[in-house]
C-alpha cells in the first residue's frame, strides 16, 4: 500500500521563503491571510487529507463507481469523506464569504488542491469541478442566479459539473449539437447528450448543478453559436429549497483506465429546464473563464500525483535491499541509476511546485492588486504559465508514475503496492481540459502572440534579472543557455506563425517542454538561493544536489528541443496523409 | 475495440530488402529456409494470429486469470487458442526437428513472436517462456533429461517456466534461498518459495516444466552457489507418460496492472522432486543462456505492442474528424501535432523492427555459420544489441502506448477502445528479464568492455561503412554527428569505468538511449536505401517522410544524451542518501 504524507516543510518553504506569500495580506480583501493563518490552514488541511482522504485511494480504485438504473454508487467511504470535507470548509476556501466561502487566497486553495490530489485525485475531482462551476457562475450570471446557486456551491453542499463534450465534439467544441429552446417563463428546455461528464451523477450531495454548453434556436453555426446554461439535477425553489427532479439523467458511466472512483457520466438532457448564464452566444468565452482556472487546477492534480510518486519511490528505495552498490551501500537508493530516477522525480516535483504556486499567487495579485499595472503584469504571467503548468505537470505525473514503478521493480506492477495506480490515474490529466497538444498550441498560437509578444518578454526579463543577481555557475550557465534558446525560438514562432502556422504547430510540444524546463530552471535558481538564506545547511545541501542533477542532466535538453521545435514542417506536413497508411 | 493486423508488407520488406534474410538458406541446417518458405510462413502465421489470437486480447484482459484452490483458471478461449497454436507447430518453429520443432531460422520465430505480441502479449508469454525453458535445457542438460522433456516442450504440448525470483531476490539473484537436497536416486528435493512465475500454473497444457534456481547443501554463498533444476508439475515416467503430481503448488497469483491473462504465480516447492541441469553451482550461467534470448524475446514483446499502438493510432487519426486544420484537412491526421505523434510512433516501430530482426538474424549466423570469424562477429553483434533491443523497444512500447492514447484523446482513456491496455500491458516489459536500468548497466559495464572493446568498435565500423556509402544529407549528417558522440562517450566509459564506475552507472540509461538512437538511425539509412531500390515510389516516399522526422526531430537528442551521460556523478553520488529524505 502506498502512503501519502503532505510535504508540509517543503510547502511552507516554497510559500514563505521562495514566493514570499506573506505579501498577499497587503492586498485588499486578503488582510486575514497572514503567515500565521496560512501555516495553520496548511497544518489543518494536511491532517484532514492524510487522515480522511488518503486512506480511500486504493480501496476506491478497486471498487470504482458503479451505475445502476440512472444512479451512480460511489465506493464506500466517499460520501462521508466528502461531507466532512465540505463541512470543514475546504471546498470554498477561496470563495467569497458572501457565498459561504472562507475568502482566503486562491494560492492557498491550490496548496490544499495539491494535497487532495496527492492523496486521492479521483476524489479531488468532485470539489474541483464544483469550484470551476462556481467560478463561471460568479463571473457571468445575474444576481438572481448567483443568489440561487452560489451559496450552496460555495460550501460544497451542492456540487457542480461542466457539460461540454459530445461524441462528435471533444477538442472541437464548434461541433456541439445540444439545443436550448426558450420556454415562456424565461427558462430554456435542453435536449442533447453530453459525454465524459465528471461527477455528472452521484449521491454525495443533495443537488448537482450542471453548466451546459448548448445552442439557441437561431444561433450561428460553429463556435460563435454556443451559450451557457445552468441546469440543476433538482430544480431549486424560490426559497432555496430543493424542488422536483429535472429532466436529465445519467445514461451510463465509463469504464476507464484509472480515476475509478470518479464517475465519468454520459448525461442525457431530455427537455431539462435550464437558465441562460451570461450573454447568448458567449458560451465559449464563459467556459474559458473557468477553463483557465480549471487548467491550473489540473496542473495541481499532476503535481499531487508527482509528489505521491516521488515520496513513495524515495521511501521504498531507502528500505529495499538488493545487491551491493559500488560505494558499499545496501539499499537501492545508492544504486546510481535508482538515484538518478529519484533525483529526476524530485527535480520535477519541487520545481513544478514553485512554478504552479507562483502562477496561483499571481492569480490573487491579478484579481486584487490596487495597481492596474501590477494586475496586468500578474495576469500576463498567469496566462503565459497556464499551459505550462497544465501540460508539463500532467506529463510529469505520468512519467514520474512510470519512474516510481521502475524504482519498485516488478513489485511496482502489482496492484497492492498502489504505485501503478499513479500511472493509471495520471494519464487522463494529459487529456482533459484541453489535451497537452492543445496546451502547446495555446502557448505558441496565443500566449506568444498576445499584446505584441509582451507575455514572454516579461517572463524572459524576469528570469534574466534573477540570473544577473547571481547563483552557482553550474546552474546559471545552463539556464542562461536554455533561456537564450527559448527566446530565439519564441522570435521564430512570433515572426513565422502567420506565414506557415504548421511550423509552430508541429514543433509546439517540443517547445512547450523547453519553455517549461526554463521555468523550472528559474524555480531552481530561486529555491537554491532561498534555501541558502534559511540557515539550515542540510536542507540547503539537499536542494543543491537536486538542483545540480536538474541543471546538468535535464535542463540541457531544452536547447535540443528548441532546435527541433524550430525546424520547418514542410517536409512532413507538405505530404499527403496517404503516405502514412500502414504498409 | 482495437484491431491488430499483421504488417506483412513491412515485415517482408525488412526481411528481404533490408536484411537479405534469403542468405540464411546458405547456412548448414537452414537449407529449407528459402525466401518462398519464409513468405509462406509469414502469411500462415499472420492468418492464424489475426484470426485466433488477436480477438482474445481485450476479453482476456477483462476477465483475467483467476486462482482457485491452487489451480489457475484462464479466460475463455485461451486454452483452445493455445492448443491450436501448438498443434499448428508455431511453438517449436525454430526448435530442432529431433525435438518436435520445425528447424526454421530463429529470426523467423521472432517474426512470429512480434505478431503474437502485437495481437496479445499476455497470451504470447506462455509459448515464450516455454521456448526459454527449452533453450536452457537443450544447452546444458544431459541427453537423458533432454529426451525426457524436450520433445514435448518443442511441440508446445507441455509448457515451461523460469523460477528465479524470490521476495528478497529480484534483480539480485545472489539472495536466492530455495534449497535442493540430494535424494538417494540422483534426484533432489526442492524447498522454497518463488514469486512472479509467469505461467507457473494453468490448465492449457498437460504438464508444466519448471526450471528452478536453488542452492545445493554445501553451495557457496551468493551468486556462485546457485544451481539449476528441472522440476515438472507432474513427474514423467520413463516411457514418457505422465506420472504423479509433484510436490509444488501455486499458492496465489498476482493482481496486476496489465497482462491480466498471464498467470503470475507464487510457487511453493515443498519437497518437490527435481533433477540437476548442467553443472552444480553453474546456475547463473545456465540461466543466462536462456536469459539472453529471453531478453531479445522481450524486445519483440515491446515491438509487437509498438506496432499495435501505431497502427491503431494511425487508423483512428485517419477517421476522426475534429476541427479544421491549417491546410484544410478535416481528419486529425492533418493536425501537425497529431502527425508528429504518428511519425514518432512509426519512426520507432519501423526502425526498431529492423534493429530487432537484424539482431535475431545474427543469432542464426552466430549459431550456424561455417566460418568461425563470421560466427564471432555475429555473436559480438548479438551481445551488443541485446540490451538495446530489450530496453529501447520496451520503453518505446510504453511511450507509444501513451502517444496512442493521446491521439485518441479522452476516448483513449476508456477501456472499450482497447488502447489504454497497451500502456498497462507494456509497463511490465521494462521490468522483467532485468529492468531496463540493468540492461543499461549490462551495456556499459559488460558489452562496452568485452574483448578490449571489440563489440562497439565493430558496430561503429559497420555504421560508418554504411554512412560512407552515401544517403540523403538530412539523414547522413545527423547520424554521423550522433555516431561520433556515442563513440566518444563509449571511450569515456571504457577508460573510466574502473576508476569510478558510478559515473557510467549514473549515465547508463541516457547512454543506452543515445546508442539505440544511433542504431535506429542506421536502420533508417538502410531502409531508405532499400526502399529506393524497390521501384515503388509511394512506398519509398512514405519511408522518407518518416526517416526525415526521425533524423531531424528525434535523432539529435542522442548528442545531448551523450553529453549528460558522460558527466561525472560525484556531485550527486558523493553525497549521503540522507539528503534525499523527503522534506
Interface residues (C-beta under 8 A of the other chain):
Chain A: X5 X7 X9 X10 X13 X165 X168 X170 X171 X172 X174 X175 X196 X254 X255 X256 X257 X258 X310 X311 X314 X315 X318 X321 X322 X323 X326 X327 X329 X331 X333 X334 X335 X336 X337 X338 X339 X340 X341 X342 X343 X346 X398 X402 X405 X406 X409 X410 X411 X412 X413 X414 X415 X416 X420 X423 X424 X427 X428 X430 X431 X432 X435 X436 X437 X440 X441 X474 X501 X502 X505 X506 X508 X509 X510 X538 X539 X541 X542 X545 X548 X549 X552 X553 X556 X557 X559 X560 X563 X564 X567 X569 X571 X572 X573 X575 X577 X578 X579 X580 X581 X582 X583
Chain B: X5 X7 X9 X10 X13 X165 X168 X170 X171 X172 X174 X175 X196 X254 X255 X256 X257 X258 X310 X311 X314 X315 X318 X321 X322 X323 X326 X327 X329 X331 X333 X334 X335 X336 X337 X338 X339 X340 X341 X342 X343 X346 X398 X402 X405 X406 X409 X410 X411 X412 X413 X414 X415 X416 X420 X423 X424 X427 X428 X430 X431 X432 X435 X436 X437 X440 X441 X474 X501 X502 X505 X506 X508 X509 X510 X538 X539 X541 X542 X545 X548 X549 X552 X553 X554 X556 X557 X559 X560 X563 X564 X567 X569 X571 X572 X573 X575 X577 X578 X579 X580 X581 X582 X583
